Amino acid sequence: MNKKIELLAPGGDVEAIKAAIVAGANAVYCGLDNFNARNRASNLSFDDLSGVLRLAHQHDCEVFLTLNVVILEHEIAGLIKLLNKLVNTKIDGIIVQDLGVFNLVKKYFPTLSIHASTQLTTHNEGQVKFLAKIGATRLNLSRELNIGEIKSLTSVAHQYGLLSEVFVHGALCIAFSGQCYSSSVSVGNSGNRGSCSQACRDEYEVTNVGSQYPLNLKDNSAYFDLPALVDAHVDSLKIEGRIKNAHYVYTVVDTWRKQIDTFEQSGQLQNDDANLHLVFNRDFTNSFLTGDLTKDMFIDSPRDYSLKHAVKESQVVFVKDIEQVQNDHYEKKNKLGDELSEKIKGISIAKQSISLSFSGKLSEPLTLTIMVADNDKIHILQTESTLSTAQKSPITQSVLEKSFKNFAFNNFDINSYNCTDLDENLSVPFKEITALKNRATLLLNDSDKIIPHVTIPDLVKHKKRSDKPSLSILIADLKDLSLCDLTEADVYFKIPESLKKGCNKHIDIFLNNPRLIPWFPAVLIGKDYDESVRLLEQVRPKRIVSNNTGIAYKAFEMGIEWIAGPFLNTTNSYALLTLQEELNCAGAFISNEINRLQIKKIARPNNFKLIYSIYHPILLMTSRQCFFQRTVGCEKPSIEDGCMLKCTKSTTITNTNGVSYAVDKQKGGYPSIYNNEQFLNVDIVNDLGDLFDEFFIDLTDIGSGSKAAPDKAQLITQFEKFLNGDDQAPQNLQQMVELSTSNQYRKGL
């Protein structure tokens, strides 16, 4: 093993961060009270962060700050304020989801290193290039990838100067990260805002195969897959768990540290993962990594499995023996807790205290003596000019205290000021005091210059291209081509997530029907990305819509006009600027997760199209796993390559409140779950018709499940009448779409 591999640990609070450091983490990731995707973690104050940075760096451990949520327009000012503070810390990187943050950091805060969050769903070569283009220095690959895919994408990342990061331990989401809206739709807590309510862990009515928790995956553990990860040249192994306690973090990090060290030194693995089973887990799986997606990835309880594992491993059956096994389990667990307590005893994130003493006499320099309390270090600095008799305002202790207030920034507390050796009625030019303060700041900041605060110019809201918004529609089946004859609307044609290698079916569709505009899905992995690129190269359409940043990058390379689709989660003006300025994007769908006031604040870039979907099936989640194994059952032991291209199953799952959700699998698509209601928002046309160039309706059969589908031709007619000012059309639409909601538009994020 030639290269040191980073072990990256979670830190939900200060104690967990201390635990990670003493257990041997090379880096920790943590969040502040705002802008991070673990609102349920305790998180840190900014003062805490400053102390954590000092402590971690003393132990050669890096610190990455999570800013991994989508940002709303009204939050930009607060974000800028935070970034202005972060550039004057020694933070080693920020973890980012929102495309707008890339724009702001690249332009105004270039000293910050940006890590692309797993929420960006990075799973193909084009996405790696996209992230390199917009300013990422590292990327966290999608958890659903297998080792071959990880190896390939890591190679691409290294070619473009990016580091790769892979989750190797902790909770697994069944949905593609960044593409799960179940919590947002059901209870208004968005996973893209760090407040996921974990619908995948919920209990549902018992399914046909007897499962009460049909979406609940085991925890991830690649503990015995370390050689494969090393062979893939992965740069960082990441442990999930920012809502876990210090004991958990210590145990898992310590166990992984020993495994990595053993492999680095001997090329061999430790065969004992017993300590990983002592702390919270839902049992373990490595099936995403191996690419063997079986029923065994699921477990029919979201609760802690550690005690059950201990009993199962012991193979005891009598109550007395079971109790002894449980007692032994707790004893071992408590021993690790005691070990942690001993190791973190005495380490602190408290600021160092400093004392400032000022002295001087007539015709001598003003002298500043700084004493650092913890290490008794003394620094002496002097002004270049000498003190003279004051003509107006003499230097006093109150003047000096005011001048030096907060000068030491994040790492020190000024304990005392002493001016007893400074003669009275003396002065020195004020700029000399400022220069003295700046030199002292540099000295205490390890000679790093303080970066001045940046003020971001106000954005201009540019006018839209046309006075009247137009209609656009999406279809996904050749039988719906006849709808094109009924309307002048732009017609998008949805490309499936899976394409047969070398098959020209969809290429021929676009060549034979040049009016159709290709619509690319959010997830395109491996051959499906390659085939999508081949489609672009063969068809060379004038325009596309892409929900996948990899295809967006390819369109940019080819000079094809492209629109950012709704699943890119666009919620602010700076995200639009990133897309336009970096990748020549011509327009974007605004996220359906945000409400009227949140949308209204967005500033359109110049010559940029804004689109909003007013009618569509509401996606809750999409998965690489199979939802049918735990609902209606499947004869296949695991998912095969042909499953996506052949399976047309659909069913429903019903929650404990009696609400049923469509579990849908269209041919060529990933298994997805949809809300029982369609999204229908007629209010936005009147509310914000002057903001949007285009209103969009989705006429695919995806997500229909067992629901009766409205007549598509009639839908087009009524939507066109509505946009033309027909007052009766909204009521007609509400009657046609019986089960509908616009809750997200009302509630927002």
N, C-alpha and C positions, 0 to 999 in steps of 0.2 A: 504494500500500500504506500504509494509515493506521496500522496497529498493528504494533508490533514483535512478531515471532514468536520464541518461545524455541527455542534449539537445545540439546537435552538429551543429554548424552554419558555413556557407560558408564565406570566406573572400578573395575576389578577389583583394582588395587593402587595404591600411592602413585604410582609412575612413570606409570601410565596416567592417573591423575587430573591430574598435572602436565601431561602431554601434551594432555589435553582443555582445560585452562585456557589454555595458551599458544596453542593452535590456535583459540581464540575461542568456546568453549562458554559459553552463558549459565547453564547448570546442569549438575551431574554427579550421577549416582546411584551409590551404592556400598554395600557391605555389611560387617558385622562378622563375626566368626568364627561366631556363632550367628544363628539366626532369619532366614536369608536364602536365596533360591532359586537361588544359584549357589555351591554348596559346592566346586565345582572351581576357582573363582577363588581367588586368593591371599587376598583380603579384608584388612580392616584390624583393628588393635587399637584400643582406645578412645583411647589416646594418639595413635595415627595420625590418628584421626578429628578430634581436637581441633586437630591441626596442619593437617589438610586444610581445616577450617573457616576457620582464620586465613588460610591462603594463598588459598583461593578467594574469600573476602570482600574481601581486598585487591585482587582482580582483578574485583570486581563479578560474581562467579559464585556461584550458589546451590548448596547441597548437600542432596541428598535421601538418606535412609538406607533401605535395603531391609530390611523386616521381613515379607517377602512369602511366608511359609509358614504352613501350618496349625499351630496350637500345641497341644501336649499338656498335660493337666492338671498333671502334675508339673513342667512348665516355667514355670508361671504366676509362681511366686516369683522365678525368674531374670529373667523378662520385666519384672516390676514393678521389680526392682532396676535394670535397664537404663533403663527409662522415667524413673525417679527421677533418673538421671544425665543423660539426654538433655534434660530440661526446663531444666537449668542450662547447656546449651550453646546455641549460636546455630544449631542445625540448622534448616533451612528447611522440612523436611517429612519425613514417614515414609511409606513405600510399604507397603501392608498388603493381605494376602489374607484373613486369619482374621477372621470376624465378631466373635469375642470381643474382639479388640484394639480394635475400634471402641467397644465398651461401656466398656472400661477407660479408654481415652483420653478419651472424652467425659465420663465421670464424674470422673476423678481427675487427668487431665493435659490440661486443655482448651487450654493454650497451644500444644500440638503440632498441626501441620497434617497431616491424613491424606489421602494419595493412594491411591485404589483401584487395586490392581494389575491387570494384564492377566489374572492368574489368576482374577479374579472374572467373567470371560467376559461383559463388558458389551456388549450388542448391541441392546437395545430401550429404548424410552422409559420403561417402568415401572421398569427397572433403574436408570436415571439418578435417578428420583425416590426409589427405595429407598435408593440410596447417599447422596443428599442428606439423607434422613430420619435415617440412622444416623450422620451426622457427617462424611462425606467433603467435601473442598474441591476435589478434582480427581479425574478418572478417566481411566484408560488404556483406550481402546476396543479391542475385539477386532480382531486383525490381519486377520480374514477379511472385514471390511466393505468395501464399495465407497464411492466418494467421495460418492455421493448419500446413502447411509446415514450416513456420517460427518457430512455437513453437517446433516442432520436432527437427529441426536443431539447434535451440538455446540450447535445452537440451543436444544434442550431443556435441556442442561446450563447454558447461560448464563442461561436463565430461572430456574433454581434456584440460581444463584450458584456453579456449579462450573466449573472450567477443564477443557478437553479436551486429551488427549494421544494422539498416534498414532505408532506405530512406522513409520519411513520408510526404515530401512536395517539390514541384518544378516540373521542366520539366521531362517528361517521354520520354525515347527512345522507339520506337516501336520494335526495335531489341534487342536481347540479348546482353548486354554489353560485349565487347571483341570479339564478333562474328559478328561485322558489318564492312564490307569492302567497302560499297558503295562509300564513299567519297574518299577512297584510289584509287579505280578503276577508278572512273569517272574524278576526278580532281587532283589526286596525293596527297591529304591531308588526312592522315590516322587518324582515330579515335583512333587507338592504339598509336598515337604519339601526341594526344592532339590538332589536327587541323581539326576536323570533320567539313565538310561543310554543314551538316544537310540536306541531300537529302530527309529525311523523312518529312521535312517542305516545300519542293519544290512544286510548282504548276505543275500539269500534265494535259494532254488533258482530257477533261471531260469524265469520265467513263460511263459505261452503266447505273449506278444508279445515275448519275448526280453529281458526286463529282470531284472537281478540286484539292483537297488535300487529296487523298485517304490514305495516310500514316500518317497523322497528328493527334497525340493523344492529348487529353486534358492534363492539368497538374495534377500531383498527389497531393492529400491531404487526409491524414488519421486523420484529426483533431478530428473527432467524433469517431474514432476507438481506442482512447487512452486506454480504459479499456482492449480491446482485446490484445493490444501490451504489456500492463503491465502483463496481465495474461499469455502471452507467455514468460515472463521473459526476454524480449529484454533489452539489456544493454544501447543502445544508439539510440536515434531518430535523424536522420540526415536530414538536410534541404539542398536541392540542390540550387545552385545559385551563383557560383563564377564569373559569368559574369554580375551579377546584381549589382545595385548601393547600396550605404549605406542606402538610404531611404527604399528600398525594404527589405534589410536584417533586419533593425531595426523593421520594421512593422511586418514581419513574425515571427521573433524571439520573439518579445515582446508578440505577440498574443499567440504563442505556450507556452511561459513561464507562462503566466497567466492561460492557460488551465491546464498545468501540476501542477502548484502550487495549483489550486483549487481542482484538483482531489486528490492530495496528502493529502490535509487538510480535505476534506469533503467526498471524495469518489464520488462526483458528477462532472458532466461536465458543462462547460459554453456552452450555446446553441447558442451563437452569434459568427459567424465567419465573420462578416461584414468587419473587417479591412483587412482580407486576400484578399477580393475582391477589395480593394482600390488600390492595387499595381498590377504590370503586372501579368496577368495570361491568360491562354487559356480556362477558365472555369475549373472545377475540376472533378476528378473521383477518386474513391477508388476501382475500379473494380478488379485490380490485387489482392489487399488485400482480397477482399471478394470472389474472384474466380468466379465472375459473368462477363464473358467477352462478353459484348454486343456491339451493334453498337453505343450505347451512349458514349462509350469511345473516339470516334472520334469527331473532330470538323473541319468544313470546312474553317478554316482560322488559320494561325499560329500567327496572330497578337494579340495585347492586347485586351482582352475581358472585361476589368474592367468597361468601360463606358457603354457598351451594357448591362452588368449585372445590373448596377444601374438603367438604363431605364426600363429594363424588370421587376425588382423587384418593381418599382414604379407604373407600369401598366398605365403610362400616355401615351397619344397619340397625344396631340396637341404640335405644335412646341415650343410654349412659355413654356409649362410645361416641355418639354424635356430639354430645355435650362436651366431651373431652377434646374432640377435634376442633370444635368452635372455640373453646378456651385457649387451645394452642395457637389458633389463628390470631386471636386478639393479643395474645402475649407477644407473638412475633411482630405484629403490627405496632404494638406499643413500644417495643424495643427500638424500632426504627424511629418512632416519634421521640423517644428519649435521646437517641443518637443525634437527631436534628436539633433538639433543644440545646444540647451541649455545644454543637458546632456553631450555632448562630448567637450563642451567649456572648454578649460584649460587642458584637458588631452593630454599627449604628449608621443611620443616614442623616444624623443631625448635622447642621451646618457648623463649620469651624468658626470659633470666635476670634475676632481680631481686635486689637487695641490700637488707636491712632494717637500719637503724641506729636505735637507741633512745637517747634522751638525756634528761636532766632533773636538776634540783636541788631541794632542799627548798623547798616553797612555790611551785614552778613546775609547769606541766603536764608530763605525760609526752609527749614528742615522738617521733613516728615519721617517719623520712625513708626514702622508697622511691626507689631508683634503678633504672630500667629500662636494662639494659646496652646493648641494640641501638641505642636512640635517645637515650641519655643523658638521658632525661626524669626529672625529680625531682619527687616529690610529698611534701608535708609536712603531717602531720596531728597534732592534739593532743587530749589528753583534756580534758573539761570541768572535772574536778576537779584540784586541785593535789596534788602529792606531799607526803606527811607521813612522820614518823618511824614506822618499822614497829613495831607492838606484838607481832606474832606472826611472820608469814611475809613477808619482804622480797621485792621484785621482783628476780629474778636472770635471767641469760641463759637458763638451763635452763627457768625458768618461762615466759618469753616464747616460747622455741622450741616448747615444748609447746602453748602457746595458739595460736600462729600456724601450726602444722603443717598443710600442705595448704590453707591458707585461700584461696590464689589459684586454686584449682580447676584448670581444664583448660589454661590458657593460659601459665602461668609456672612456672618452677623457681626456688625460693629458693636463690640461690647462696651467700649468707653472712648471718650475723647479727653485728652489731657493737653492743656495749653499753659501750664504753670511756668514753663521755661520760655514762653514767648513774651517779650517785652511789650508794654502797652504803647498805644498811639503810633503804631508803625503800619506801613502799607507796602504793597507790591502790586504791579499791574494785575488786574483780574484774570487776564489771559494766562498769566503765569500760574495762577492757582488752578485754572482749568487744565493747563498742560501737566502740572504736577499730578492732578487727579487722573488724567489719561495715562500717564506713565505708571502710576500705581495700579491702575486697572489692568494694564497690559501685564504687569509683573504678576499680579494675583491670578490672571487668566492664562498663565503659562505662555505669555508673549503673543497670544492671539488677539488681533485687533477686534474691537467691538464693532460689529456691523451696524451702521445707522438704520433706524426704522425706515421702511419703505411705505410710501403712500401710493395706493393704486388709483389710477385715474378712473373717473366714472365712465361707464360704458354708454355708448349712444344707442338708442333704440331705433333701428333703421326701419323704414317702411317696407311693407310686403310687396310682392311683385305685382299683384292684381287686386282690384277693389273687392271682387266677389270670390269667396272660397269655392273651390271646385270639389267634386266627388271623386273618390277612387275606390276600387273594389279589389278584393283578393279572392281568387279561385284556386282550386288544387286538383281539379279533375277535368279531363277532356270533355266530359258530357256537359260541362257548364260553359263551353265555348260559345254556345248560342246566346248567352247573356251579353256577349260583346255587341251583338246586333241591336240591343235595346238601349244602349247608352253611349254617350261620348266620353264617359269617365275613363281615366287611366285604369287599365286592368293589369294587376299584378298576378303572377302565377307562382304558386309556392312550390319550391323544390324540396323534396323529402330529405330527412337527415341521413338516409342511407341510399347510396346509388350503386348499382351493379357495375363492377369494374369492366370498362370497355364498352358498356352499353350506350348507344346513341339515342335512346328514347327521348330524353329531355332536350338533348341538342336539337333533334328533329322537330320537337314541339315548337321551339322558339324560332327555328329557321323557317318553318312552315307557317308560323303565325307571328309575324314581326310586330304586331301591335302589343303582344304580351310582354310585360316587363318582369324579368326574373326577380324572385323574392327568395333570398337565402335565409335558412334557419339559423338559430343561435348556436347550435352544437354541430360541428363537422369534424370528425376525428379520423385520422389515418387516410384510408383510401377514399373516404367520403369527401374529405377536403380536397384530395388530389383530383377526384372526378369533378368536383365543383369548379376547380381551377381549369380543368380541361374544357368544361362547358363554356366558361368565360372566353377561353382562347379560341374555341371553335365558333361560337356565336358572335362574339364581340358586340354585345348589345350597346345601344346608345346610353342606356341608363339601367341601373339596378337598385333594388333595396336590399340591404344586408343587415341582418341581426348578428352577424359574426364578424369580428374585427379582422380576422385573417383574410376573409374574402374582401373586406373593405380595403385592406392594404394592397391586395392583388389588383383590385379595380383602380386604385390610385396609381400603381406602377404602370398599368396599361393605358392610363388616360381615359378611363371610362367614368362617366358621371355616376355618382352613387349617393344614395340617401341612407342615413342611419335609421335602422328599424326600431320598433318600440321596445325590443328586449335588450337594447343597449343602456336602458335605464337612465335616460338623459333628463336631468332635473334643474340645470342652471345654465346661465349664459356662457360661463367659461368652458363648460364641456362642449358647447357648440363651437366656441373659438378653437379649442384643441382640434376638433374634427375638421374645421374649415382651414385653419392655418397650417396644420401639419400634414393633412391628408386630402386637401382640396375637396372636402365633402360639400355637396350642393344643398343639403337640407337634412332635416331630422324629425323623427317622431318625438314628441314630448311624452314623458312617462305618464302612464295612466294611474300611477300611484299618488300623484300630487293633485291638490285641489285648486279651485279657481284662483284664490289669492296667491298661492304659490306659483301658479302658472303665469299670472298677470305680471309679476315682477321680472320675468325673464326678458332680457334685451336681445333682440334678433340681430345677428351680424349682418353686414351689408351683403345684399344679393344672395340671401340664404332663405331657403324655403322651410316653413314650419308646418307640420302635419300632426293631426290628432285623430286617434281612433275613437269613433263614437258608437261603434257596434262590433262586438266580437265575443267569442267564447272566452271565459275567464280562466286562464291557465293557473292552476295551483302549484303544480310541480312537474318536473320532467326528470327521469332517472335513466341511468344506464343499466340498473337492475331491472328485473321483471316483476311487475306488480301482480301478475296473474298466478305466480307460484304460491302465493299466500292468500289468494282470494278464491278464484274458481279452480285453481290447480292447473298443472301442466305435466304431461308425461315425460318431457325432456328433463334430464337431471340437472342440466345447466344451460345457459343461453349459448346458442351457436351463432356462427357468422350469418347464417341465413335467416335467423329469427326476425330481424328488422325488416327484411324484404318480403317475408311470407306471411307473418302473423297478422291477423285482422280481428283479434279478440277484442271484446269490450265487456265491461261489467260495471257494477257499482259497489262502493263501500258506504256504509251508513254509520254515522257517528252516534253516540249514546243519546243525543237529542232527537234522533230520528231523521236527520238531514242526510240525504244520499248524494254522493259525488260520482260523476262518471269517470271510470277508469278506462282509458281509451288507448287503443294501439292501432293507428292507421298503418297500412302497408308502407314500409320504407321509413317509418318514424319511430322515435323512442317512446316507451310507455309513458303516458302522462295522465294526470288527474285534473279534472276540470270542476269548477263550481257548478252547483245545481242551477244557477241563474246565469243568463247572458248579460254582458255589459251593454247597456243602452243609455246614452247620455245625450238627450236632446237639448238640455239647458245650455251647454257650452256654446252652441251656435249663436244663441242670443247674447250670452254673457261675454264671449271672447271671439266672436266672428271676425272682428277687425284684426285679430292677432294671427289667425291661421290662414294659410294659402289653400289648404286642402283638408277635407274631412274624409275619413276612411271607414269602410265597412268590410268586415270579414265574412265572406259567403261560403267558406269551406264547411265541410261536414265534420270537421275535427271538433271533438268535445261535445258532440250532440248526444252521445250515449243513447239512452232510451227516450230522450225528449223528442217530441214532434217538431220537425223543422219547418219554419215558415216558408212560404212560397218566395223563392229568390227573385223572380221577376217582379213580383209585387213589392218586395222590399226595395229594389232599385227605384221603382216608380215613386214610392212614397218618400224615400230619402231625397230624390231629386226635387220633388214637389216642395219638400220642407226647405231645402236650400234656396228654392225660388220664392219662398215667402208664403206658401200655402199654410194658413193657420190651422187647418184641420189635420194636416199630415202628422204632427206629433201625437195626437190622440190615436190616429189610425195605427201608427207604429207601436204604441203602447199596447194596443189591442192585439196586434199581430204577434208581438213578442211577449207572451204571457208571463214567463218567469224572467224578470229582468231586474237589474240593480245599477245604480250609479253611486254607491256608497263611497267608493274610493275618491270620487270627484268631490264629494261633500266633506269627507273627513280629512283626506290628504295625509301627509307624513308629519 
